[in-house]
Amino acid sequence: MHAIDNETGEVIAKKLRRSEFLSYFEKLPASLVGLESCGSAHHWARELTRLGHRVKMMNAMYVKPYVKRGKNDAVDAEAICEALTRPTMRFVPAKSVEQQSVLMIHRTRALLVRQRTMLINALRGHLAELGIVAPQGIERVSELIGRTLGAEIDEAKVPKLVREMIVIYAEQIKKINEQIKDLERKLRLWHRTSEDSRRLATIPGIGFITATALVATITNLSSFQSGRAFAAWLGLTPKSASTGGRVRNGRISKAGDRHLRALLVLGATSVIRRVRAGQPTPLYAWANRLLAKKPARLATVALARADSHHSGSYPAAVKNPRQSSVVTASMASRMASQRLVTVRAAVFFRRALTFEKAISIGLKSGL
């Protein structure tokens, strides 16, 4: 711990064990406390706030420039104390226990999906060595398993040992599928109780999974100046390499929360697939014009960025959910006339409101 007294200028450097941490801060007057937003930081931020302190968390990437030399706990604590006082520093709002509980469901579901993918790929690879293949898609896995375990299968082609291994894979895949469905039911129930999540789900390309992830991840939307700032935080805006007055925009930066970005892109991919299949959607005309000029993946990312712009202004919207799709479509059609890499969030931010249930932390005294 590194501390500076604002009144006397006294510098305090003290090593605290985990068991001593809270008892030490209980004895201090209300102070300004800086933390790196690393593992368990949100827990300690809530505990310190409960004791009356004002807590501000910072991304470790923004603290790093203030490290003078070397790498140890004392140097890092001093750098955090220095970064805390910078007027342009960006801070991370503390998440509530409920938000972290919902995020745990999302992280668990993502882990199970990865494990299921690994099992399916391994199963396909093993059976391909025996000349048994099936079309792509998770829905074809049951067909593949049925063909290898059926009574009519040639035992010379699929030996007994292979069938025993396939049973193990099939049982694991079935169990993971059931667990994923159970987690999705929990998310759906929480989604129904959250007004902000239900509003987000009215945006084309955002379902209850993406909506709950957004509400659980974003504590205070007022910390973003615009919808474009929110899209940049998610890594959906072009990475700039400009110099000498010459603007050079590359691919999207892929910064920020990878899970949220993946969900938005997957949702946008679903919308673009429906458009290419000729199915009516609120963004049909805009997406068709964009697909006529740009590749499908570029259109997908553009739609994901548009959804993030609109998400950056939720509770967006509109009290009537039927109007949300129309509003989004008109906003998206305006974006089509601009260059893809220079989309401005003002188009999607026009109806923005503040986050009605934003969590604010802080007292006026400082350390």
DARA-V439359 format. One record per backbone hydrogen bond with DSSP energy under -0.5 kcal/mol. NH is the residue of the N-H (numbers start at 1). CO is the residue of the C=O. E is the energy in kcal/mol with one decimal. If there is no record, write none. Layout:
nh: {NH NH}
co: {CO CO}
e: {E E}
//
This chain:
nh: {3 5 6 9 12 14 16 20 21 21 22 24 25 26 27 27 28 33 33 35 37 38 41 44 45 46 47 48 49 50 51 52 53 54 55 56 57 58 59 62 63 64 66 67 68 76 77 78 79 80 81 82 83 84 85 85 86 89 92 93 100 101 102 103 104 105 106 107 108 109 110 111 112 113 114 115 116 117 118 119 120 121 122 123 124 125 126 127 128 129 130 131 132 133 140 141 144 145 146 147 148 149 150 153 155 157 158 159 163 164 165 166 167 168 169 170 171 172 173 174 175 176 177 178 179 180 181 182 183 184 185 186 187 188 189 190 191 192 193 193 194 194 195 198 199 200 201 202 203 206 207 211 212 213 214 215 216 217 218 219 223 224 230 231 232 233 234 235 235 236 239 240 241 243 246 247 248 250 253 254 258 261 262 263 264 265 266 267 268 269 270 271 272 273 274 275 276 277 278 279 284 287 288 289 290 291 292 293 293 294 299 300 301 302 303 304 305 306 307 308 309 310 311 312 313 314 321 323 324 324 325 326 327 328 329 330 331 332 333 334 335 336 337 338 342 343 347 348 349 350 352 353 356 358 359 360}
co: {12 10 4 5 3 1 14 17 17 18 18 20 21 22 23 24 25 31 54 56 58 36 38 40 41 42 43 44 45 46 47 49 48 31 53 33 92 35 90 59 59 60 63 64 66 72 73 74 75 76 77 78 79 80 81 82 83 86 57 91 96 97 98 99 100 101 102 103 104 105 106 107 108 109 110 111 112 113 114 115 116 117 118 119 120 121 122 123 124 125 127 128 127 131 137 138 140 141 142 143 144 145 146 150 153 154 154 157 159 160 161 162 163 164 165 166 167 168 169 170 171 172 173 174 175 176 177 178 179 180 181 182 183 184 185 186 187 188 189 190 190 191 193 194 195 196 197 199 200 203 205 207 208 209 210 211 212 213 214 217 220 221 226 227 228 229 230 231 232 231 251 238 248 246 243 245 246 239 237 235 256 257 258 259 260 261 262 263 264 265 266 267 268 269 270 271 272 273 275 274 281 283 284 285 286 287 288 289 290 290 295 296 297 298 299 300 301 302 303 304 305 306 307 308 310 311 319 320 320 321 321 322 323 324 325 326 327 328 329 330 331 332 334 335 339 340 344 345 345 346 349 313 354 355 219 358}
e: {-3.1 -2.4 -0.6 -2.4 -3.1 -2.4 -0.5 -0.9 -1.0 -0.7 -0.5 -1.9 -1.8 -1.9 -0.6 -0.8 -0.8 -0.6 -3.4 -2.2 -2.9 -2.3 -1.9 -1.9 -2.4 -2.0 -2.2 -2.8 -2.1 -2.0 -1.1 -1.6 -2.2 -3.2 -0.6 -2.8 -0.7 -2.5 -0.5 -1.2 -1.0 -1.8 -2.1 -2.0 -0.5 -2.3 -2.5 -2.0 -2.1 -2.3 -2.1 -2.0 -2.8 -2.0 -0.6 -1.0 -1.4 -1.2 -3.1 -0.6 -2.1 -1.9 -2.1 -2.4 -1.7 -1.4 -1.9 -2.9 -2.4 -2.6 -2.6 -2.1 -2.4 -2.4 -2.0 -2.4 -2.6 -2.3 -2.3 -2.2 -2.5 -2.6 -2.3 -2.6 -2.7 -2.4 -2.4 -2.3 -2.2 -1.1 -1.2 -1.5 -2.5 -0.6 -1.4 -1.3 -2.0 -2.6 -2.5 -2.0 -1.2 -1.6 -1.0 -1.3 -0.6 -0.9 -2.2 -0.5 -2.0 -2.1 -1.8 -2.3 -1.9 -1.4 -2.2 -2.8 -2.4 -2.1 -2.6 -2.3 -2.3 -2.4 -2.3 -2.0 -2.0 -2.6 -2.2 -2.0 -2.1 -2.3 -1.9 -1.7 -2.2 -2.3 -2.1 -2.0 -2.6 -1.8 -0.8 -0.6 -0.7 -0.8 -0.6 -1.9 -2.0 -2.2 -1.8 -1.5 -1.9 -2.0 -0.5 -2.5 -2.2 -1.8 -2.3 -2.3 -2.2 -1.6 -2.6 -0.8 -1.4 -1.9 -1.5 -2.2 -2.6 -2.0 -1.5 -0.5 -1.0 -2.6 -3.1 -0.5 -2.9 -1.6 -2.0 -0.6 -0.5 -2.7 -2.2 -2.0 -0.6 -2.0 -2.5 -2.1 -2.4 -2.3 -2.5 -2.3 -2.3 -2.4 -1.8 -1.7 -2.6 -2.3 -1.9 -2.1 -2.5 -1.4 -1.5 -2.4 -1.8 -2.9 -2.3 -2.0 -2.1 -2.7 -1.5 -0.5 -1.2 -2.6 -2.1 -2.2 -2.2 -2.1 -2.2 -2.5 -2.4 -2.2 -2.7 -2.1 -2.2 -2.2 -2.7 -2.1 -1.2 -1.8 -0.8 -1.5 -0.6 -0.8 -0.7 -0.6 -2.7 -2.6 -2.4 -2.4 -2.2 -2.6 -2.2 -1.4 -1.5 -1.2 -1.0 -1.8 -1.5 -0.8 -1.2 -0.7 -1.3 -0.5 -1.8 -0.9 -0.7 -1.5 -0.8 -0.5}
//
